[in-house]
Amino acid sequence: MTNANPIRTIRLDNGLMLEIHDDSRHVAADRWLIKLVARIDIPVERLAADAGSITPDDINAIKASCGNYIRYEQNLERNFIDAKQKNAVFQELMTAYLNGTQGYLSHAHFPQRCALREYRRRQQQNTRYREGSNGAEKS
């Protein structure tokens, strides 16, 4: 379970808020699982303001399928880390993550692309579920 309060919040160039959570946990003796959780909640209503290729009908369909927010979440883990190195390893993970992804997450089209990707993923899940549950053959 991710800590409720982020240890760091970053306002991205596109106006979204990136939250970094430390979900590390003790695993054995002096060993830890170091887990960084990066999260962005994208308001579906914001997609209408961004316009682009998303129509009002698309926004209504996304909202019906996903709710008021689309959650982007990524986890990074390192296992069996010595307790003495716990903080340093977490800082390394966070620095590497931010250096590698902040430009992508800050891009003006990121909210739309993320929302459409999540919507399509859910649609595919629903299609697979319906195909499997009614006895029809899957292709």
C-alpha positions as a LaTeX table, in Angstrom:
\begin{tabular}{lrrr}
\hline
Residue & $x$ (\AA) & $y$ (\AA) & $z$ (\AA) \\
\hline
Met1 & 0.00 & 0.00 & 0.00 \\
Thr2 & 1.46 & 3.31 & $-1.06$ \\
Asn3 & 1.95 & 5.98 & 1.58 \\
Ala4 & $-0.86$ & 8.51 & 1.42 \\
Asn5 & 1.48 & 11.50 & 1.45 \\
Pro6 & 4.04 & 11.94 & $-1.31$ \\
Ile7 & 7.63 & 12.60 & $-0.30$ \\
Arg8 & 8.04 & 14.90 & $-3.29$ \\
Thr9 & 5.59 & 16.72 & $-5.57$ \\
Ile10 & 6.70 & 18.29 & $-8.84$ \\
Arg11 & 4.65 & 20.64 & $-11.00$ \\
Leu12 & 5.32 & 19.62 & $-14.60$ \\
Asp13 & 5.52 & 22.04 & $-17.52$ \\
Asn14 & 2.10 & 20.86 & $-18.74$ \\
Gly15 & 0.50 & 21.80 & $-15.39$ \\
Leu16 & 0.12 & 18.26 & $-14.04$ \\
Met17 & 1.45 & 17.26 & $-10.63$ \\
Leu18 & 3.89 & 14.36 & $-10.38$ \\
Glu19 & 3.91 & 12.73 & $-6.94$ \\
Ile20 & 6.80 & 10.56 & $-5.78$ \\
His21 & 6.01 & 8.08 & $-3.01$ \\
Asp22 & 8.36 & 5.88 & $-1.01$ \\
Asp23 & 6.69 & 2.49 & $-0.60$ \\
Ser24 & 9.82 & 0.70 & 0.64 \\
Arg25 & 9.45 & $-2.08$ & 3.15 \\
His26 & 11.55 & $-4.25$ & 5.42 \\
Val27 & 11.93 & $-7.80$ & 4.07 \\
Ala28 & 14.44 & $-9.65$ & 6.29 \\
Ala29 & 17.00 & $-8.89$ & 9.00 \\
Asp30 & 18.73 & $-5.75$ & 7.71 \\
Arg31 & 17.41 & $-6.04$ & 4.13 \\
Trp32 & 14.84 & $-3.85$ & 2.39 \\
Leu33 & 12.74 & $-3.78$ & $-0.75$ \\
Ile34 & 13.18 & $-0.22$ & $-2.04$ \\
Lys35 & 10.11 & 0.87 & $-3.99$ \\
Leu36 & 9.51 & 4.22 & $-5.66$ \\
Val37 & 5.99 & 4.94 & $-6.87$ \\
Ala38 & 5.52 & 7.80 & $-9.35$ \\
Arg39 & 1.93 & 8.94 & $-9.83$ \\
Ile40 & 0.03 & 11.53 & $-11.85$ \\
Asp41 & $-3.74$ & 11.96 & $-11.69$ \\
Ile42 & $-5.03$ & 13.48 & $-14.94$ \\
Pro43 & $-8.47$ & 15.12 & $-14.68$ \\
Val44 & $-10.62$ & 13.94 & $-17.59$ \\
Glu45 & $-12.22$ & 17.40 & $-17.77$ \\
Arg46 & $-8.80$ & 18.83 & $-18.58$ \\
Leu47 & $-8.76$ & 16.85 & $-21.83$ \\
Ala48 & $-11.55$ & 19.08 & $-23.20$ \\
Ala49 & $-9.42$ & 22.18 & $-22.59$ \\
Asp50 & $-6.42$ & 20.58 & $-24.31$ \\
Ala51 & $-8.56$ & 19.89 & $-27.41$ \\
Gly52 & $-6.40$ & 18.17 & $-30.02$ \\
Ser53 & $-7.70$ & 14.93 & $-31.50$ \\
Ile54 & $-10.07$ & 14.10 & $-28.62$ \\
Thr55 & $-13.70$ & 14.96 & $-29.38$ \\
Pro56 & $-16.37$ & 15.69 & $-26.76$ \\
Asp57 & $-17.84$ & 12.23 & $-27.48$ \\
Asp58 & $-14.41$ & 10.68 & $-26.82$ \\
Ile59 & $-14.20$ & 12.56 & $-23.52$ \\
Asn60 & $-17.65$ & 11.32 & $-22.49$ \\
Ala61 & $-16.66$ & 7.74 & $-23.36$ \\
Ile62 & $-13.38$ & 8.06 & $-21.45$ \\
Lys63 & $-15.22$ & 9.48 & $-18.44$ \\
Ala64 & $-17.82$ & 6.70 & $-18.55$ \\
Ser65 & $-15.09$ & 4.06 & $-18.69$ \\
Cys66 & $-12.41$ & 5.55 & $-16.44$ \\
Gly67 & $-14.15$ & 8.03 & $-14.16$ \\
Asn68 & $-13.14$ & 11.63 & $-13.45$ \\
Tyr69 & $-9.39$ & 10.92 & $-13.34$ \\
Ile70 & $-6.91$ & 8.84 & $-15.28$ \\
Arg71 & $-4.09$ & 7.62 & $-13.08$ \\
Tyr72 & $-0.63$ & 7.22 & $-14.54$ \\
Glu73 & 1.53 & 5.18 & $-12.19$ \\
Gln74 & 4.96 & 3.68 & $-12.49$ \\
Asn75 & 6.86 & 1.60 & $-9.93$ \\
Leu76 & 10.61 & 1.12 & $-9.62$ \\
Glu77 & 12.03 & $-1.47$ & $-7.24$ \\
Arg78 & 15.35 & $-2.72$ & $-5.93$ \\
Asn79 & 15.29 & $-5.80$ & $-3.75$ \\
Phe80 & 17.44 & $-7.00$ & $-0.85$ \\
Ile81 & 19.14 & $-3.67$ & $-0.16$ \\
Asp82 & 21.19 & $-3.24$ & 3.01 \\
Ala83 & 19.49 & $-0.98$ & 5.56 \\
Lys84 & 22.52 & 1.33 & 5.56 \\
Gln85 & 22.11 & 1.93 & 1.81 \\
Lys86 & 18.31 & 2.30 & 1.84 \\
Asn87 & 18.12 & 6.11 & 1.55 \\
Ala88 & 20.95 & 6.38 & $-0.99$ \\
Val89 & 19.40 & 3.72 & $-3.24$ \\
Phe90 & 15.99 & 5.43 & $-3.10$ \\
Gln91 & 17.60 & 8.77 & $-4.02$ \\
Glu92 & 19.42 & 7.11 & $-6.94$ \\
Leu93 & 16.15 & 5.59 & $-8.18$ \\
Met94 & 14.37 & 8.93 & $-7.93$ \\
Thr95 & 17.15 & 10.84 & $-9.70$ \\
Ala96 & 17.35 & 8.28 & $-12.51$ \\
Tyr97 & 13.56 & 8.24 & $-12.91$ \\
Leu98 & 13.24 & 12.03 & $-13.04$ \\
Asn99 & 16.18 & 12.40 & $-15.44$ \\
Gly100 & 14.74 & 9.75 & $-17.75$ \\
Thr101 & 11.06 & 10.65 & $-17.76$ \\
Gln102 & 10.44 & 14.25 & $-16.73$ \\
Gly103 & 10.60 & 15.53 & $-20.33$ \\
Tyr104 & 8.12 & 12.88 & $-21.48$ \\
Leu105 & 5.72 & 13.47 & $-18.59$ \\
Ser106 & 5.94 & 17.27 & $-19.08$ \\
His107 & 5.06 & 17.15 & $-22.78$ \\
Ala108 & 1.89 & 19.05 & $-23.71$ \\
His109 & 0.33 & 15.95 & $-25.34$ \\
Phe110 & 1.10 & 13.56 & $-22.47$ \\
Pro111 & $-2.34$ & 13.89 & $-20.78$ \\
Gln112 & $-4.24$ & 13.10 & $-23.99$ \\
Arg113 & $-1.99$ & 10.21 & $-24.96$ \\
Cys114 & $-2.11$ & 8.72 & $-21.49$ \\
Ala115 & $-5.91$ & 9.02 & $-21.31$ \\
Leu116 & $-6.41$ & 7.45 & $-24.73$ \\
Arg117 & $-3.99$ & 4.62 & $-23.94$ \\
Glu118 & $-5.82$ & 3.84 & $-20.68$ \\
Tyr119 & $-9.21$ & 4.03 & $-22.38$ \\
Arg120 & $-8.11$ & 1.64 & $-25.16$ \\
Arg121 & $-6.58$ & $-0.73$ & $-22.60$ \\
Arg122 & $-9.87$ & $-0.86$ & $-20.70$ \\
Gln123 & $-11.83$ & $-1.36$ & $-23.90$ \\
Gln124 & $-9.59$ & $-4.31$ & $-24.86$ \\
Gln125 & $-10.00$ & $-5.81$ & $-21.38$ \\
Asn126 & $-13.77$ & $-5.51$ & $-21.62$ \\
Thr127 & $-13.77$ & $-7.08$ & $-25.09$ \\
Arg128 & $-11.62$ & $-10.01$ & $-23.93$ \\
Tyr129 & $-13.83$ & $-10.47$ & $-20.88$ \\
Arg130 & $-17.03$ & $-10.48$ & $-22.95$ \\
Glu131 & $-15.54$ & $-12.90$ & $-25.51$ \\
Gly132 & $-14.41$ & $-15.28$ & $-22.80$ \\
Ser133 & $-17.56$ & $-15.14$ & $-20.73$ \\
Asn134 & $-20.18$ & $-15.87$ & $-23.39$ \\
Gly135 & $-18.56$ & $-19.00$ & $-24.76$ \\
Ala136 & $-17.43$ & $-17.43$ & $-28.02$ \\
Glu137 & $-14.04$ & $-18.40$ & $-29.35$ \\
Lys138 & $-11.24$ & $-15.93$ & $-28.85$ \\
Ser139 & $-9.21$ & $-15.04$ & $-31.88$ \\
\hline
\end{tabular}
